[in-house]
Amino acid sequence: MEKVELKEIQFPNSHRKIELHTGLDEEGREKVAKQLSSVLADSYLLMLKTHYYHWNVRGTLFKSLHDLTEEQYTELFEAIDDVAERIRALGFEAPGTFSVFNKISSVKEAKGGLSDLEMSADLLETHENLILKLRETLNIADEIGDEVTVDMMVARLTVHEKSAWMLRSFIER
Ligand SMILES: [Fe+2]
């Protein structure tokens, strides 16, 4: 799947748009909406990967990883909805197809046949990459004065840093 630069994302614009009067200019809102689209795509694909490992985990970590992944994909499902709705509140269309997600996401697809430890390491790496994207998004939102997105990014960082710590603890000896 061919990847695209975030700045190349084209939001569908066929419907009649009502101008926003929220104190954030269109250019800034579009920049944040593109970042959030990428966060949305990564979060969705991380949720799918987490679910996949939940189903297929085996080995000594079975019970712990099976339960932790359930908590994590359940939390992600709720969070993804909030991110998509934030894109809408900024005045843009939220992406929601696998072809677009694949183009704008940096999440590597889950591999089959991994051991419990390999699954933990892969999930950890995916959470850590998303953490970097969340920080970048937070900074861009801060630059344009979008406190609501800043606040949302702080909340997402809190969850993903905790998830990363838990997954890291499965691997550390
Ligand atoms: Fe289950």
Backbone and ligand atoms as CSV (ligand in chain L), in Angstrom:
chain,resi,resn,atom,element,x,y,z
A,1,MET,N,N,0.847,-1.208,0.000
A,1,MET,CA,C,0.000,0.000,0.000
A,1,MET,C,C,0.873,1.244,0.000
A,2,GLU,N,N,0.589,2.130,-0.946
A,2,GLU,CA,C,1.381,3.361,-1.060
A,2,GLU,C,C,1.051,4.305,0.101
A,3,LYS,N,N,2.118,4.824,0.732
A,3,LYS,CA,C,1.914,5.748,1.857
A,3,LYS,C,C,1.823,7.181,1.327
A,4,VAL,N,N,1.085,8.014,2.014
A,4,VAL,CA,C,1.037,9.423,1.612
A,4,VAL,C,C,1.500,10.303,2.771
A,5,GLU,N,N,2.081,11.454,2.427
A,5,GLU,CA,C,2.461,12.439,3.430
A,5,GLU,C,C,1.178,13.025,4.014
A,6,LEU,N,N,1.245,13.352,5.304
A,6,LEU,CA,C,0.044,13.903,5.943
A,6,LEU,C,C,-0.475,15.147,5.232
A,7,LYS,N,N,0.469,15.993,4.759
A,7,LYS,CA,C,0.013,17.241,4.122
A,7,LYS,C,C,-0.720,16.981,2.806
A,8,GLU,N,N,-0.548,15.776,2.271
A,8,GLU,CA,C,-1.226,15.437,1.008
A,8,GLU,C,C,-2.653,14.911,1.211
A,9,ILE,N,N,-3.034,14.696,2.463
A,9,ILE,CA,C,-4.391,14.181,2.701
A,9,ILE,C,C,-5.405,15.190,2.167
A,10,GLN,N,N,-6.342,14.693,1.396
A,10,GLN,CA,C,-7.417,15.552,0.894
A,10,GLN,C,C,-8.696,15.181,1.630
A,11,PHE,N,N,-9.274,16.142,2.310
A,11,PHE,CA,C,-10.549,15.870,2.952
A,11,PHE,C,C,-11.671,16.001,1.919
A,12,PRO,N,N,-12.618,15.056,1.879
A,12,PRO,CA,C,-13.743,15.191,0.953
A,12,PRO,C,C,-14.485,16.492,1.252
A,13,ASN,N,N,-14.886,17.184,0.227
A,13,ASN,CA,C,-15.460,18.508,0.456
A,13,ASN,C,C,-16.669,18.748,-0.440
A,14,SER,N,N,-17.489,17.700,-0.599
A,14,SER,CA,C,-18.579,17.817,-1.559
A,14,SER,C,C,-19.852,18.407,-0.937
A,15,HIS,N,N,-19.940,18.350,0.392
A,15,HIS,CA,C,-21.173,18.837,1.015
A,15,HIS,C,C,-21.079,20.342,1.288
A,16,ARG,N,N,-22.230,20.954,1.512
A,16,ARG,CA,C,-22.258,22.393,1.797
A,16,ARG,C,C,-21.703,22.606,3.199
A,17,LYS,N,N,-20.665,23.412,3.270
A,17,LYS,CA,C,-19.998,23.605,4.553
A,17,LYS,C,C,-20.438,24.914,5.186
A,18,ILE,N,N,-20.735,24.854,6.467
A,18,ILE,CA,C,-21.056,26.077,7.195
A,18,ILE,C,C,-19.773,26.539,7.878
A,19,GLU,N,N,-19.461,27.803,7.706
A,19,GLU,CA,C,-18.224,28.344,8.287
A,19,GLU,C,C,-18.181,28.156,9.802
A,20,LEU,N,N,-16.990,27.859,10.317
A,20,LEU,CA,C,-16.848,27.704,11.773
A,20,LEU,C,C,-16.432,29.026,12.396
A,21,HIS,N,N,-17.024,29.343,13.536
A,21,HIS,CA,C,-16.620,30.546,14.288
A,21,HIS,C,C,-16.232,30.095,15.682
A,22,THR,N,N,-15.046,29.474,15.787
A,22,THR,CA,C,-14.635,28.912,17.083
A,22,THR,C,C,-13.312,29.498,17.556
A,23,GLY,N,N,-12.836,30.524,16.858
A,23,GLY,CA,C,-11.588,31.163,17.273
A,23,GLY,C,C,-10.336,30.458,16.778
A,24,LEU,N,N,-10.511,29.418,15.948
A,24,LEU,CA,C,-9.356,28.716,15.361
A,24,LEU,C,C,-9.451,28.863,13.848
A,25,ASP,N,N,-8.367,29.349,13.212
A,25,ASP,CA,C,-8.482,29.565,11.765
A,25,ASP,C,C,-8.449,28.241,10.995
A,26,GLU,N,N,-8.957,28.303,9.759
A,26,GLU,CA,C,-9.148,27.093,8.956
A,26,GLU,C,C,-7.821,26.347,8.714
A,27,GLU,N,N,-6.778,27.122,8.435
A,27,GLU,CA,C,-5.479,26.501,8.134
A,27,GLU,C,C,-4.972,25.681,9.330
A,28,GLY,N,N,-5.091,26.283,10.509
A,28,GLY,CA,C,-4.655,25.593,11.729
A,28,GLY,C,C,-5.508,24.371,12.009
A,29,ARG,N,N,-6.807,24.528,11.850
A,29,ARG,CA,C,-7.723,23.397,12.106
A,29,ARG,C,C,-7.434,22.248,11.157
A,30,GLU,N,N,-7.118,22.593,9.898
A,30,GLU,CA,C,-6.845,21.537,8.923
A,30,GLU,C,C,-5.562,20.775,9.287
A,31,LYS,N,N,-4.562,21.530,9.721
A,31,LYS,CA,C,-3.297,20.894,10.131
A,31,LYS,C,C,-3.532,19.894,11.268
A,32,VAL,N,N,-4.299,20.335,12.271
A,32,VAL,CA,C,-4.583,19.471,13.426
A,32,VAL,C,C,-5.447,18.282,12.994
A,33,ALA,N,N,-6.429,18.539,12.123
A,33,ALA,CA,C,-7.315,17.455,11.669
A,33,ALA,C,C,-6.522,16.383,10.917
A,34,LYS,N,N,-5.513,16.790,10.168
A,34,LYS,CA,C,-4.678,15.814,9.452
A,34,LYS,C,C,-3.865,14.976,10.439
A,35,GLN,N,N,-3.301,15.657,11.432
A,35,GLN,CA,C,-2.561,14.922,12.466
A,35,GLN,C,C,-3.480,13.932,13.175
A,36,LEU,N,N,-4.692,14.405,13.503
A,36,LEU,CA,C,-5.640,13.547,14.215
A,36,LEU,C,C,-6.092,12.369,13.348
A,37,SER,N,N,-6.153,12.597,12.027
A,37,SER,CA,C,-6.518,11.494,11.127
A,37,SER,C,C,-5.469,10.400,11.198
A,38,SER,N,N,-4.226,10.824,11.312
A,38,SER,CA,C,-3.142,9.867,11.410
A,38,SER,C,C,-3.166,9.138,12.771
A,39,VAL,N,N,-3.492,9.895,13.833
A,39,VAL,CA,C,-3.657,9.283,15.163
A,39,VAL,C,C,-4.811,8.275,15.128
A,40,LEU,N,N,-5.895,8.651,14.447
A,40,LEU,CA,C,-7.067,7.775,14.323
A,40,LEU,C,C,-6.695,6.478,13.602
A,41,ALA,N,N,-5.995,6.613,12.485
A,41,ALA,CA,C,-5.601,5.433,11.703
A,41,ALA,C,C,-4.683,4.522,12.525
A,42,ASP,N,N,-3.699,5.113,13.184
A,42,ASP,CA,C,-2.771,4.308,14.001
A,42,ASP,C,C,-3.498,3.630,15.158
A,43,SER,N,N,-4.409,4.361,15.798
A,43,SER,CA,C,-5.136,3.798,16.941
A,43,SER,C,C,-6.025,2.650,16.487
A,44,TYR,N,N,-6.657,2.813,15.320
A,44,TYR,CA,C,-7.548,1.765,14.812
A,44,TYR,C,C,-6.757,0.495,14.489
A,45,LEU,N,N,-5.612,0.694,13.823
A,45,LEU,CA,C,-4.818,-0.479,13.441
A,45,LEU,C,C,-4.138,-1.116,14.657
A,46,LEU,N,N,-3.824,-0.292,15.659
A,46,LEU,CA,C,-3.307,-0.856,16.922
A,46,LEU,C,C,-4.402,-1.667,17.609
A,47,MET,N,N,-5.642,-1.167,17.564
A,47,MET,CA,C,-6.758,-1.903,18.167
A,47,MET,C,C,-6.924,-3.265,17.487
A,48,LEU,N,N,-6.833,-3.270,16.153
A,48,LEU,CA,C,-6.976,-4.528,15.416
A,48,LEU,C,C,-5.851,-5.503,15.776
A,49,LYS,N,N,-4.617,-4.972,15.843
A,49,LYS,CA,C,-3.467,-5.816,16.197
A,49,LYS,C,C,-3.627,-6.380,17.615
A,50,THR,N,N,-4.120,-5.532,18.526
A,50,THR,CA,C,-4.309,-5.947,19.923
A,50,THR,C,C,-5.346,-7.070,20.009
A,51,HIS,N,N,-6.399,-6.931,19.214
A,51,HIS,CA,C,-7.451,-7.949,19.178
A,51,HIS,C,C,-6.899,-9.274,18.628
A,52,TYR,N,N,-6.127,-9.140,17.564
A,52,TYR,CA,C,-5.536,-10.317,16.902
A,52,TYR,C,C,-4.656,-11.119,17.879
A,53,TYR,N,N,-3.835,-10.387,18.647
A,53,TYR,CA,C,-2.968,-11.065,19.620
A,53,TYR,C,C,-3.786,-11.625,20.792
A,54,HIS,N,N,-4.858,-10.925,21.159
A,54,HIS,CA,C,-5.776,-11.425,22.204
A,54,HIS,C,C,-6.295,-12.818,21.814
A,55,TRP,N,N,-6.649,-12.994,20.554
A,55,TRP,CA,C,-7.189,-14.278,20.103
A,55,TRP,C,C,-6.118,-15.360,20.051
A,56,ASN,N,N,-4.922,-14.995,19.660
A,56,ASN,CA,C,-3.925,-16.020,19.303
A,56,ASN,C,C,-2.798,-16.233,20.300
A,57,VAL,N,N,-2.816,-15.472,21.399
A,57,VAL,CA,C,-1.711,-15.618,22.359
A,57,VAL,C,C,-1.693,-17.032,22.956
A,58,ARG,N,N,-0.480,-17.556,23.146
A,58,ARG,CA,C,-0.296,-18.831,23.840
A,58,ARG,C,C,0.996,-18.742,24.631
A,59,GLY,N,N,1.218,-19.720,25.503
A,59,GLY,CA,C,2.448,-19.716,26.288
A,59,GLY,C,C,2.179,-19.281,27.714
A,60,THR,N,N,3.273,-19.069,28.464
A,60,THR,CA,C,3.112,-18.803,29.899
A,60,THR,C,C,2.405,-17.478,30.179
A,61,LEU,N,N,2.487,-16.538,29.217
A,61,LEU,CA,C,1.827,-15.240,29.427
A,61,LEU,C,C,0.363,-15.268,28.989
A,62,PHE,N,N,-0.134,-16.458,28.611
A,62,PHE,CA,C,-1.479,-16.509,28.018
A,62,PHE,C,C,-2.513,-15.684,28.790
A,63,LYS,N,N,-2.688,-16.014,30.066
A,63,LYS,CA,C,-3.781,-15.379,30.833
A,63,LYS,C,C,-3.551,-13.871,30.968
A,64,SER,N,N,-2.304,-13.493,31.302
A,64,SER,CA,C,-2.012,-12.063,31.518
A,64,SER,C,C,-2.180,-11.263,30.237
A,65,LEU,N,N,-1.636,-11.773,29.134
A,65,LEU,CA,C,-1.691,-10.999,27.889
A,65,LEU,C,C,-3.100,-11.034,27.278
A,66,HIS,N,N,-3.781,-12.173,27.427
A,66,HIS,CA,C,-5.160,-12.294,26.946
A,66,HIS,C,C,-6.041,-11.246,27.651
A,67,ASP,N,N,-5.874,-11.103,28.958
A,67,ASP,CA,C,-6.686,-10.145,29.729
A,67,ASP,C,C,-6.265,-8.701,29.459
A,68,LEU,N,N,-4.955,-8.454,29.422
A,68,LEU,CA,C,-4.482,-7.080,29.195
A,68,LEU,C,C,-4.907,-6.572,27.820
A,69,THR,N,N,-4.776,-7.435,26.793
A,69,THR,CA,C,-5.162,-6.995,25.450
A,69,THR,C,C,-6.661,-6.697,25.396
A,70,GLU,N,N,-7.464,-7.448,26.140
A,70,GLU,CA,C,-8.901,-7.163,26.144
A,70,GLU,C,C,-9.177,-5.769,26.719
A,71,GLU,N,N,-8.502,-5.467,27.835
A,71,GLU,CA,C,-8.648,-4.122,28.423
A,71,GLU,C,C,-8.224,-3.060,27.420
A,72,GLN,N,N,-7.124,-3.319,26.724
A,72,GLN,CA,C,-6.556,-2.295,25.833
A,72,GLN,C,C,-7.414,-2.072,24.584
A,73,TYR,N,N,-7.907,-3.154,23.958
A,73,TYR,CA,C,-8.714,-2.894,22.750
A,73,TYR,C,C,-10.069,-2.286,23.113
A,74,THR,N,N,-10.573,-2.619,24.290
A,74,THR,CA,C,-11.844,-2.033,24.735
A,74,THR,C,C,-11.679,-0.525,24.954
A,75,GLU,N,N,-10.576,-0.155,25.603
A,75,GLU,CA,C,-10.297,1.268,25.842
A,75,GLU,C,C,-10.092,2.006,24.516
A,76,LEU,N,N,-9.342,1.362,23.595
A,76,LEU,CA,C,-9.047,1.991,22.297
A,76,LEU,C,C,-10.318,2.262,21.489
A,77,PHE,N,N,-11.267,1.343,21.576
A,77,PHE,CA,C,-12.516,1.484,20.823
A,77,PHE,C,C,-13.235,2.792,21.192
A,78,GLU,N,N,-13.286,3.070,22.497
A,78,GLU,CA,C,-13.911,4.312,22.982
A,78,GLU,C,C,-13.102,5.530,22.544
A,79,ALA,N,N,-11.787,5.430,22.688
A,79,ALA,CA,C,-10.908,6.572,22.411
A,79,ALA,C,C,-10.954,6.968,20.936
A,80,ILE,N,N,-11.003,5.961,20.082
A,80,ILE,CA,C,-11.031,6.198,18.635
A,80,ILE,C,C,-12.258,7.030,18.253
A,81,ASP,N,N,-13.367,6.740,18.896
A,81,ASP,CA,C,-14.603,7.477,18.638
A,81,ASP,C,C,-14.421,8.960,18.987
A,82,ASP,N,N,-13.775,9.226,20.117
A,82,ASP,CA,C,-13.540,10.617,20.533
A,82,ASP,C,C,-12.608,11.342,19.561
A,83,VAL,N,N,-11.569,10.652,19.082
A,83,VAL,CA,C,-10.619,11.279,18.149
A,83,VAL,C,C,-11.350,11.633,16.841
A,84,ALA,N,N,-12.147,10.684,16.339
A,84,ALA,CA,C,-12.891,10.923,15.095
A,84,ALA,C,C,-13.858,12.101,15.269
A,85,GLU,N,N,-14.509,12.153,16.413
A,85,GLU,CA,C,-15.471,13.240,16.643
A,85,GLU,C,C,-14.774,14.586,16.807
A,86,ARG,N,N,-13.539,14.563,17.287
A,86,ARG,CA,C,-12.765,15.820,17.372
A,86,ARG,C,C,-12.457,16.337,15.958
A,87,ILE,N,N,-12.136,15.419,15.036
A,87,ILE,CA,C,-11.886,15.823,13.639
A,87,ILE,C,C,-13.136,16.501,13.077
A,88,ARG,N,N,-14.294,15.932,13.373
A,88,ARG,CA,C,-15.564,16.514,12.921
A,88,ARG,C,C,-15.792,17.897,13.540
A,89,ALA,N,N,-15.492,18.024,14.832
A,89,ALA,CA,C,-15.700,19.314,15.506
A,89,ALA,C,C,-14.764,20.380,14.937
A,90,LEU,N,N,-13.635,19.943,14.377
A,90,LEU,CA,C,-12.705,20.892,13.748
A,90,LEU,C,C,-13.146,21.248,12.325
A,91,GLY,N,N,-14.196,20.581,11.841
A,91,GLY,CA,C,-14.774,20.953,10.547
A,91,GLY,C,C,-14.378,20.067,9.384
A,92,PHE,N,N,-13.838,18.877,9.656
A,92,PHE,CA,C,-13.384,18.007,8.564
A,92,PHE,C,C,-14.002,16.609,8.681
A,93,GLU,N,N,-13.879,15.859,7.568
A,93,GLU,CA,C,-14.450,14.516,7.559
A,93,GLU,C,C,-13.455,13.523,8.175
A,94,ALA,N,N,-13.944,12.700,9.082
A,94,ALA,CA,C,-13.085,11.691,9.713
A,94,ALA,C,C,-12.920,10.506,8.770
A,95,PRO,N,N,-11.672,10.049,8.526
A,95,PRO,CA,C,-11.487,8.875,7.678
A,95,PRO,C,C,-11.982,7.617,8.397
A,96,GLY,N,N,-12.418,6.627,7.620
A,96,GLY,CA,C,-12.942,5.416,8.260
A,96,GLY,C,C,-12.930,4.215,7.338
A,97,THR,N,N,-11.916,4.147,6.452
A,97,THR,CA,C,-11.804,2.967,5.589
A,97,THR,C,C,-10.388,2.415,5.725
A,98,PHE,N,N,-10.269,1.095,5.520
A,98,PHE,CA,C,-8.940,0.488,5.660
A,98,PHE,C,C,-7.974,1.003,4.590
A,99,SER,N,N,-8.479,1.341,3.388
A,99,SER,CA,C,-7.546,1.810,2.363
A,99,SER,C,C,-6.934,3.148,2.771
A,100,VAL,N,N,-7.728,4.033,3.340
A,100,VAL,CA,C,-7.162,5.316,3.797
A,100,VAL,C,C,-6.298,5.094,5.040
A,101,PHE,N,N,-6.773,4.296,5.989
A,101,PHE,CA,C,-5.974,4.021,7.190
A,101,PHE,C,C,-4.589,3.486,6.816
A,102,ASN,N,N,-4.551,2.563,5.860
A,102,ASN,CA,C,-3.265,1.985,5.463
A,102,ASN,C,C,-2.338,3.019,4.850
A,103,LYS,N,N,-2.929,3.964,4.111
A,103,LYS,CA,C,-2.099,4.999,3.471
A,103,LYS,C,C,-1.480,5.944,4.484
A,104,ILE,N,N,-2.233,6.281,5.536
A,104,ILE,CA,C,-1.759,7.340,6.435
A,104,ILE,C,C,-1.227,6.807,7.769
A,105,SER,N,N,-1.286,5.496,7.971
A,105,SER,CA,C,-0.830,4.946,9.244
A,105,SER,C,C,0.591,4.421,9.130
A,106,SER,N,N,1.323,4.491,10.245
A,106,SER,CA,C,2.675,3.927,10.248
A,106,SER,C,C,2.721,2.607,11.020
A,107,VAL,N,N,1.549,2.093,11.419
A,107,VAL,CA,C,1.510,0.820,12.165
A,107,VAL,C,C,1.830,-0.342,11.232
A,108,LYS,N,N,2.805,-1.143,11.656
A,108,LYS,CA,C,3.134,-2.343,10.862
A,108,LYS,C,C,2.094,-3.425,11.161
A,109,GLU,N,N,1.650,-4.103,10.128
A,109,GLU,CA,C,0.615,-5.121,10.295
A,109,GLU,C,C,1.095,-6.246,11.231
A,110,ALA,N,N,0.154,-6.794,12.001
A,110,ALA,CA,C,0.488,-7.877,12.932
A,110,ALA,C,C,1.027,-9.082,12.176
A,111,LYS,N,N,2.003,-9.741,12.818
A,111,LYS,CA,C,2.538,-10.953,12.195
A,111,LYS,C,C,1.861,-12.166,12.833
A,112,GLY,N,N,1.727,-13.221,12.051
A,112,GLY,CA,C,1.170,-14.459,12.581
A,112,GLY,C,C,2.274,-15.287,13.227
A,113,GLY,N,N,1.885,-16.203,14.101
A,113,GLY,CA,C,2.820,-17.181,14.655
A,113,GLY,C,C,3.785,-16.648,15.688
A,114,LEU,N,N,3.516,-15.466,16.248
A,114,LEU,CA,C,4.443,-14.909,17.248
A,114,LEU,C,C,4.247,-15.575,18.609
A,115,SER,N,N,5.321,-15.604,19.388
A,115,SER,CA,C,5.227,-16.089,20.770
A,115,SER,C,C,4.623,-14.983,21.631
A,116,ASP,N,N,4.262,-15.341,22.878
A,116,ASP,CA,C,3.689,-14.348,23.788
A,116,ASP,C,C,4.636,-13.156,24.007
A,117,LEU,N,N,5.940,-13.438,24.129
A,117,LEU,CA,C,6.914,-12.359,24.337
A,117,LEU,C,C,7.078,-11.495,23.092
A,118,GLU,N,N,7.077,-12.139,21.924
A,118,GLU,CA,C,7.181,-11.380,20.665
A,118,GLU,C,C,5.955,-10.491,20.454
A,119,MET,N,N,4.783,-11.006,20.819
A,119,MET,CA,C,3.565,-10.181,20.726
A,119,MET,C,C,3.680,-8.964,21.633
A,120,SER,N,N,4.154,-9.180,22.863
A,120,SER,CA,C,4.305,-8.067,23.806
A,120,SER,C,C,5.261,-7.026,23.245
A,121,ALA,N,N,6.377,-7.481,22.666
A,121,ALA,CA,C,7.378,-6.553,22.122
A,121,ALA,C,C,6.810,-5.777,20.939
A,122,ASP,N,N,6.052,-6.453,20.095
A,122,ASP,CA,C,5.471,-5.780,18.927
A,122,ASP,C,C,4.427,-4.745,19.363
A,123,LEU,N,N,3.598,-5.111,20.338
A,123,LEU,CA,C,2.603,-4.153,20.845
A,123,LEU,C,C,3.293,-2.962,21.499
A,124,LEU,N,N,4.347,-3.251,22.265
A,124,LEU,CA,C,5.099,-2.167,22.928
A,124,LEU,C,C,5.629,-1.183,21.891
A,125,GLU,N,N,6.238,-1.701,20.835
A,125,GLU,CA,C,6.799,-0.824,19.794
A,125,GLU,C,C,5.687,0.014,19.139
A,126,THR,N,N,4.538,-0.606,18.912
A,126,THR,CA,C,3.428,0.110,18.273
A,126,THR,C,C,2.904,1.218,19.189
A,127,HIS,N,N,2.790,0.917,20.492
A,127,HIS,CA,C,2.371,1.958,21.445
A,127,HIS,C,C,3.396,3.083,21.486
A,128,GLU,N,N,4.689,2.726,21.489
A,128,GLU,CA,C,5.721,3.771,21.593
A,128,GLU,C,C,5.735,4.668,20.347
A,129,ASN,N,N,5.545,4.085,19.177
A,129,ASN,CA,C,5.479,4.911,17.959
A,129,ASN,C,C,4.278,5.851,18.005
A,130,LEU,N,N,3.166,5.330,18.510
A,130,LEU,CA,C,1.961,6.168,18.608
A,130,LEU,C,C,2.180,7.296,19.621
A,131,ILE,N,N,2.900,6.998,20.698
A,131,ILE,CA,C,3.218,8.028,21.701
A,131,ILE,C,C,3.971,9.191,21.038
A,132,LEU,N,N,4.922,8.865,20.153
A,132,LEU,CA,C,5.667,9.925,19.457
A,132,LEU,C,C,4.726,10.769,18.596
A,133,LYS,N,N,3.793,10.103,17.913
A,133,LYS,CA,C,2.838,10.828,17.072
A,133,LYS,C,C,1.902,11.708,17.918
A,134,LEU,N,N,1.524,11.201,19.090
A,134,LEU,CA,C,0.652,11.981,19.983
A,134,LEU,C,C,1.364,13.244,20.463
A,135,ARG,N,N,2.664,13.127,20.779
A,135,ARG,CA,C,3.438,14.314,21.217
A,135,ARG,C,C,3.511,15.355,20.096
A,136,GLU,N,N,3.754,14.854,18.877
A,136,GLU,CA,C,3.831,15.753,17.712
A,136,GLU,C,C,2.479,16.469,17.525
A,137,THR,N,N,1.396,15.713,17.653
A,137,THR,CA,C,0.053,16.276,17.494
A,137,THR,C,C,-0.240,17.296,18.584
A,138,LEU,N,N,0.174,16.968,19.808
A,138,LEU,CA,C,-0.018,17.890,20.936
A,138,LEU,C,C,0.679,19.223,20.647
A,139,ASN,N,N,1.917,19.156,20.147
A,139,ASN,CA,C,2.683,20.385,19.875
A,139,ASN,C,C,2.044,21.220,18.774
A,140,ILE,N,N,1.562,20.557,17.726
A,140,ILE,CA,C,0.924,21.282,16.620
A,140,ILE,C,C,-0.378,21.933,17.104
A,141,ALA,N,N,-1.151,21.203,17.899
A,141,ALA,CA,C,-2.405,21.752,18.438
A,141,ALA,C,C,-2.108,22.937,19.357
A,142,ASP,N,N,-1.033,22.822,20.133
A,142,ASP,CA,C,-0.643,23.891,21.053
A,142,ASP,C,C,-0.261,25.149,20.265
A,143,GLU,N,N,0.479,24.964,19.161
A,143,GLU,CA,C,0.907,26.104,18.325
A,143,GLU,C,C,-0.278,26.918,17.805
A,144,ILE,N,N,-1.390,26.227,17.487
A,144,ILE,CA,C,-2.525,26.989,16.943
A,144,ILE,C,C,-3.548,27.364,18.026
A,145,GLY,N,N,-3.243,27.033,19.274
A,145,GLY,CA,C,-4.134,27.415,20.384
A,145,GLY,C,C,-5.354,26.525,20.533
A,146,ASP,N,N,-5.240,25.262,20.076
A,146,ASP,CA,C,-6.365,24.314,20.177
A,146,ASP,C,C,-6.226,23.494,21.471
A,147,GLU,N,N,-6.726,24.093,22.570
A,147,GLU,CA,C,-6.539,23.456,23.892
A,147,GLU,C,C,-7.304,22.142,24.006
A,148,VAL,N,N,-8.433,22.050,23.300
A,148,VAL,CA,C,-9.244,20.831,23.422
A,148,VAL,C,C,-8.454,19.627,22.901
A,149,THR,N,N,-7.796,19.819,21.742
A,149,THR,CA,C,-6.986,18.722,21.204
A,149,THR,C,C,-5.767,18.469,22.087
A,150,VAL,N,N,-5.159,19.549,22.622
A,150,VAL,CA,C,-4.024,19.383,23.540
A,150,VAL,C,C,-4.458,18.497,24.705
A,151,ASP,N,N,-5.599,18.826,25.285
A,151,ASP,CA,C,-6.136,18.091,26.425
A,151,ASP,C,C,-6.371,16.616,26.073
A,152,MET,N,N,-6.936,16.396,24.877
A,152,MET,CA,C,-7.199,15.027,24.434
A,152,MET,C,C,-5.883,14.256,24.248
A,153,MET,N,N,-4.867,14.931,23.719
A,153,MET,CA,C,-3.578,14.278,23.504
A,153,MET,C,C,-2.907,13.930,24.839
A,154,VAL,N,N,-3.070,14.796,25.839
A,154,VAL,CA,C,-2.520,14.502,27.177
A,154,VAL,C,C,-3.183,13.230,27.722
A,155,ALA,N,N,-4.509,13.150,27.538
A,155,ALA,CA,C,-5.241,11.966,28.021
A,155,ALA,C,C,-4.788,10.701,27.287
A,156,ARG,N,N,-4.590,10.811,25.958
A,156,ARG,CA,C,-4.156,9.634,25.182
A,156,ARG,C,C,-2.731,9.234,25.576
A,157,LEU,N,N,-1.869,10.235,25.805
A,157,LEU,CA,C,-0.497,9.932,26.210
A,157,LEU,C,C,-0.481,9.191,27.545
A,158,THR,N,N,-1.336,9.621,28.462
A,158,THR,CA,C,-1.398,8.980,29.782
A,158,THR,C,C,-1.726,7.490,29.622
A,159,VAL,N,N,-2.714,7.191,28.790
A,159,VAL,CA,C,-3.132,5.800,28.587
A,159,VAL,C,C,-2.029,4.997,27.889
A,160,HIS,N,N,-1.466,5.562,26.803
A,160,HIS,CA,C,-0.494,4.776,26.024
A,160,HIS,C,C,0.833,4.595,26.770
A,161,GLU,N,N,1.232,5.581,27.566
A,161,GLU,CA,C,2.466,5.400,28.347
A,161,GLU,C,C,2.257,4.317,29.408
A,162,LYS,N,N,1.053,4.258,29.965
A,162,LYS,CA,C,0.749,3.207,30.946
A,162,LYS,C,C,0.718,1.831,30.255
A,163,SER,N,N,0.071,1.777,29.090
A,163,SER,CA,C,0.017,0.513,28.343
A,163,SER,C,C,1.428,0.049,27.982
A,164,ALA,N,N,2.264,0.993,27.564
A,164,ALA,CA,C,3.634,0.651,27.176
A,164,ALA,C,C,4.400,0.109,28.381
A,165,TRP,N,N,4.221,0.743,29.523
A,165,TRP,CA,C,4.887,0.267,30.755
A,165,TRP,C,C,4.471,-1.181,31.059
A,166,MET,N,N,3.177,-1.469,30.962
A,166,MET,CA,C,2.692,-2.816,31.293
A,166,MET,C,C,3.262,-3.852,30.334
A,167,LEU,N,N,3.283,-3.515,29.051
A,167,LEU,CA,C,3.813,-4.455,28.052
A,167,LEU,C,C,5.320,-4.638,28.238
A,168,ARG,N,N,6.005,-3.534,28.549
A,168,ARG,CA,C,7.449,-3.594,28.791
A,168,ARG,C,C,7.741,-4.527,29.980
A,169,SER,N,N,6.854,-4.506,30.969
A,169,SER,CA,C,7.064,-5.314,32.178
A,169,SER,C,C,6.954,-6.816,31.893
A,170,PHE,N,N,6.242,-7.179,30.818
A,170,PHE,CA,C,6.181,-8.605,30.423
A,170,PHE,C,C,7.536,-9.068,29.882
A,171,ILE,N,N,8.273,-8.132,29.297
A,171,ILE,CA,C,9.514,-8.497,28.610
A,171,ILE,C,C,10.716,-8.370,29.537
A,172,GLU,N,N,10.678,-7.376,30.435
A,172,GLU,CA,C,11.812,-7.153,31.344
A,172,GLU,C,C,11.981,-8.333,32.300
A,173,ARG,N,N,13.207,-8.653,32.553
A,173,ARG,CA,C,13.478,-9.750,33.497
A,173,ARG,C,C,14.350,-9.250,34.629
L,1,LIG,FE,FE,-12.161,-12.159,24.086
